[in-house]
Amino acid sequence: MKKQSSGWKGESRRHSLARKGIKTVLPDGRRFDVSKFVSSGQLDLAEYDPVKMVGDGNLPNVYWVSFSNYYYVENEDGDMVSIDEIDPDFKGDGGVVAVFSTFRDAMNYIDKYQSDIHVMVEDRLTGVIWESYKYERIETVEHWDIIDDTAWTKKHMKEMGVEFE
């Protein structure tokens, strides 16, 4: 069974919006323009379709970078809930903007666009392997987390005789 991208609903529509330069408003009122992040990266997104390939377990492993204006709220139970699940009027925007042949190249790309937006790296073997996102607690204090799940991917690639870069 293929694992679906844990990314975004309506992915192809978001790509279309980004190419058209559609802007949305972040929760704090600042403008979010996905089009400034659109790049072919080192690989062709048309050839490496994330909807079909993320988490499919095949090689060569590639790394998709996504940006979005989504953020999370930590509820009273300590669970993270996406803002679009809480606020039905929230207008999400974002999607896959680049694909790379190495994790290092994907991270270098992300470093160029340091920002307070949701950033995610997904690959073919694992799915989501790295994520940076803002979340708010009930007391409305913002926090940032970085999740780095590359260890399993590195081990799995080594077992398959492929170097993780």
C-alpha positions as a Python dict, from the first residue, in 0.01 Angstrom:
ca = {
    (1, 'M'): (0, 0, 0),
    (2, 'K'): (143, 337, -98),
    (3, 'K'): (180, 596, 172),
    (4, 'Q'): (6, 921, 84),
    (5, 'S'): (194, 1247, 114),
    (6, 'S'): (134, 1394, 455),
    (7, 'G'): (152, 1727, 279),
    (8, 'W'): (-133, 1936, 157),
    (9, 'K'): (-486, 1891, 34),
    (10, 'G'): (-523, 2016, -323),
    (11, 'E'): (-150, 2007, -396),
    (12, 'S'): (-177, 2069, -771),
    (13, 'R'): (-408, 2366, -714),
    (14, 'R'): (-154, 2518, -474),
    (15, 'H'): (121, 2480, -733),
    (16, 'S'): (-100, 2658, -983),
    (17, 'L'): (-170, 2939, -735),
    (18, 'A'): (201, 2976, -660),
    (19, 'R'): (288, 3008, -1028),
    (20, 'K'): (24, 3279, -1058),
    (21, 'G'): (172, 3465, -760),
    (22, 'I'): (-140, 3431, -544),
    (23, 'K'): (-77, 3577, -200),
    (24, 'T'): (-246, 3498, 127),
    (25, 'V'): (-236, 3661, 466),
    (26, 'L'): (-55, 3505, 761),
    (27, 'P'): (-239, 3499, 1096),
    (28, 'D'): (-47, 3806, 1212),
    (29, 'G'): (-152, 4005, 904),
    (30, 'R'): (173, 3979, 705),
    (31, 'R'): (152, 3874, 339),
    (32, 'F'): (263, 3524, 240),
    (33, 'D'): (365, 3483, -123),
    (34, 'V'): (438, 3123, -220),
    (35, 'S'): (559, 3226, -564),
    (36, 'K'): (883, 3372, -426),
    (37, 'F'): (983, 3020, -315),
    (38, 'V'): (897, 2838, -639),
    (39, 'S'): (1206, 2681, -787),
    (40, 'S'): (1283, 2373, -988),
    (41, 'G'): (1569, 2300, -748),
    (42, 'Q'): (1815, 2049, -883),
    (43, 'L'): (1553, 1807, -1011),
    (44, 'D'): (1238, 1852, -1217),
    (45, 'L'): (919, 1851, -1007),
    (46, 'A'): (725, 1722, -1309),
    (47, 'E'): (948, 1413, -1316),
    (48, 'Y'): (944, 1360, -937),
    (49, 'D'): (575, 1393, -850),
    (50, 'P'): (547, 1407, -468),
    (51, 'V'): (182, 1299, -469),
    (52, 'K'): (281, 966, -626),
    (53, 'M'): (631, 920, -482),
    (54, 'V'): (652, 1044, -120),
    (55, 'G'): (692, 745, 110),
    (56, 'D'): (674, 487, -169),
    (57, 'G'): (991, 316, -37),
    (58, 'N'): (1174, 318, -371),
    (59, 'L'): (1515, 440, -482),
    (60, 'P'): (1660, 672, -586),
    (61, 'N'): (1564, 862, -275),
    (62, 'V'): (1481, 1226, -341),
    (63, 'Y'): (1385, 1509, -105),
    (64, 'W'): (1091, 1745, -154),
    (65, 'V'): (1084, 2083, 21),
    (66, 'S'): (747, 2237, 109),
    (67, 'F'): (661, 2578, 247),
    (68, 'S'): (323, 2683, 383),
    (69, 'N'): (147, 2927, 611),
    (70, 'Y'): (-1, 2651, 827),
    (71, 'Y'): (67, 2658, 1198),
    (72, 'Y'): (-47, 2454, 1495),
    (73, 'V'): (-221, 2511, 1825),
    (74, 'E'): (-142, 2294, 2125),
    (75, 'N'): (-472, 2204, 2289),
    (76, 'E'): (-532, 2147, 2659),
    (77, 'D'): (-433, 1779, 2623),
    (78, 'G'): (-97, 1873, 2472),
    (79, 'D'): (-197, 1755, 2124),
    (80, 'M'): (-100, 1962, 1819),
    (81, 'V'): (-397, 2064, 1606),
    (82, 'S'): (-355, 2231, 1266),
    (83, 'I'): (-508, 2577, 1245),
    (84, 'D'): (-727, 2471, 952),
    (85, 'E'): (-898, 2216, 1180),
    (86, 'I'): (-981, 2490, 1433),
    (87, 'D'): (-1060, 2786, 1210),
    (88, 'P'): (-1285, 2697, 914),
    (89, 'D'): (-1214, 3039, 759),
    (90, 'F'): (-836, 2984, 756),
    (91, 'K'): (-703, 3009, 400),
    (92, 'G'): (-404, 2778, 371),
    (93, 'D'): (-143, 2827, 105),
    (94, 'G'): (176, 2643, 23),
    (95, 'G'): (305, 2326, -127),
    (96, 'V'): (612, 2157, -269),
    (97, 'V'): (848, 2416, -413),
    (98, 'A'): (1163, 2217, -491),
    (99, 'V'): (1302, 1865, -512),
    (100, 'F'): (1664, 1760, -455),
    (101, 'S'): (1874, 1448, -494),
    (102, 'T'): (2037, 1490, -148),
    (103, 'F'): (1909, 1588, 195),
    (104, 'R'): (2205, 1826, 230),
    (105, 'D'): (2100, 2016, -84),
    (106, 'A'): (1742, 2039, 43),
    (107, 'M'): (1862, 2182, 376),
    (108, 'N'): (2092, 2430, 198),
    (109, 'Y'): (1791, 2547, -3),
    (110, 'I'): (1586, 2591, 315),
    (111, 'D'): (1869, 2793, 474),
    (112, 'K'): (1838, 3048, 191),
    (113, 'Y'): (1476, 3118, 288),
    (114, 'Q'): (1488, 3127, 667),
    (115, 'S'): (1146, 3251, 764),
    (116, 'D'): (877, 3198, 1021),
    (117, 'I'): (670, 2976, 795),
    (118, 'H'): (607, 2602, 806),
    (119, 'V'): (885, 2411, 626),
    (120, 'M'): (884, 2038, 560),
    (121, 'V'): (1118, 1790, 388),
    (122, 'E'): (970, 1461, 267),
    (123, 'D'): (1147, 1171, 98),
    (124, 'R'): (1063, 848, -80),
    (125, 'L'): (1173, 609, 194),
    (126, 'T'): (1023, 766, 505),
    (127, 'G'): (778, 1041, 414),
    (128, 'V'): (826, 1343, 639),
    (129, 'I'): (1185, 1341, 766),
    (130, 'W'): (1234, 1702, 876),
    (131, 'E'): (992, 1975, 973),
    (132, 'S'): (1006, 2322, 1122),
    (133, 'Y'): (682, 2481, 1235),
    (134, 'K'): (535, 2739, 1464),
    (135, 'Y'): (281, 2644, 1724),
    (136, 'E'): (83, 2831, 1983),
    (137, 'R'): (-9, 2707, 2325),
    (138, 'I'): (-340, 2781, 2486),
    (139, 'E'): (-171, 3070, 2670),
    (140, 'T'): (-92, 3213, 2320),
    (141, 'V'): (284, 3184, 2349),
    (142, 'E'): (452, 3090, 2021),
    (143, 'H'): (710, 2811, 2012),
    (144, 'W'): (917, 2651, 1736),
    (145, 'D'): (1015, 2288, 1702),
    (146, 'I'): (1242, 2111, 1458),
    (147, 'I'): (1188, 1742, 1398),
    (148, 'D'): (1480, 1552, 1244),
    (149, 'D'): (1393, 1192, 1155),
    (150, 'T'): (1686, 1131, 921),
    (151, 'A'): (1843, 854, 1134),
    (152, 'W'): (1609, 581, 1005),
    (153, 'T'): (1653, 695, 644),
    (154, 'K'): (2034, 698, 681),
    (155, 'K'): (2032, 347, 829),
    (156, 'H'): (1792, 213, 565),
    (157, 'M'): (1992, 366, 278),
    (158, 'K'): (2317, 224, 421),
    (159, 'E'): (2157, -122, 434),
    (160, 'M'): (2059, -75, 69),
    (161, 'G'): (2416, 21, -21),
    (162, 'V'): (2334, 384, -98),
    (163, 'E'): (2514, 681, 59),
    (164, 'F'): (2299, 938, 238),
    (165, 'E'): (2414, 1286, 141),
}
